[in-house]
Amino acid sequence: MTTEYFRWTEYSWKHPDKDWRKAETLVGGIDVGSVSSQAAILADGELYCYSNTRTGSSSPGSAEKALNMALEGTEIKEGDLQYIVGTGYGRVNIAMSNKAITEIACHARGANSMGGPSIRTILDMGGQDLKGIHCDERGKVTQFLMNDKCAAGTGRGMEVMAELLQVPIIEVGQMSLDVSEEPPPVSSTCVIFAKSEAIGLLRTGWTKNMVLAAYCSAMAHRVVGLLERIGIEKDFTITGGISKNIGVTSRILKELGVESITLEPDPQIAGALGAALFARDLFLKSRKQS
């Protein structure tokens, strides 16, 4: 069996104590990204369960998979959810959603919920793009900036590098830090050119750790360039899958000279959580109007 080094373990979580049947509101948010998809369920505004799964070739199918994984073992049926908001790359194709909201708004709302009202700057490092977001104390977006549609400095680019070097993607970040001296960054974060450059470096005797360090350093520098364009207001935090790559995040924070607020329980569900919070607001609003 061929090892797929780019794959990470899919997972789900559910609240160990809360009884969803006693909840007056039960809503969901589904975030279908280009690489991963998440679903989050709120019972009376509290996180009850969530999932993180790999996005497939179909946005509707990926949404269904994420939702089913989150609901597995809870006895909640899709029909029990009073309102669902879809977000992310594939938000317009989430058949079961009542409304679609941009991932920028949802990540800000989710980060605000997990990190607190002091959060002002959010870096969302997704599968195919990067976003710098400013928000107010309620998690409402006040300004944002995103990179071009390029895999450079994103989850997809890191997956390509993991496959090339045959290193499990969950080990990439730590391996990149395990070097005696920080090598110069690769000259391009473009996946195609970086891949060619990495092959060349290996042929000259560089170790995999050194190549990963050079690539993570280049990614971090590219991200810093985006953040410097929008400016950083305290407090700062990072969402998305690359937020879990210490090789990239530690270099970003060092170059910026700032600290990051850790998002609990999971920075990768920020979009889905924000979508679920919007779903609760919209459901309560519709109930008042009826």
Secondary structure as UniProt FT lines:
FT   TURN            5..6
FT   STRAND          11..14
FT   HELIX           20..22
FT   STRAND          26..32
FT   STRAND          36..43
FT   TURN            44..45
FT   STRAND          46..54
FT   HELIX           59..71
FT   TURN            72..75
FT   HELIX           78..80
FT   STRAND          83..87
FT   TURN            89..90
FT   HELIX           91..93
FT   TURN            95..96
FT   STRAND          99..100
FT   HELIX           103..115
FT   TURN            117..118
FT   STRAND          121..125
FT   STRAND          130..135
FT   TURN            137..138
FT   STRAND          141..146
FT   TURN            152..153
FT   HELIX           155..165
FT   HELIX           169..171
FT   HELIX           172..177
FT   HELIX           191..203
FT   TURN            204..205
FT   HELIX           208..230
FT   STRAND          236..239
FT   HELIX           241..244
FT   HELIX           246..256
FT   HELIX           267..269
FT   HELIX           270..289
//
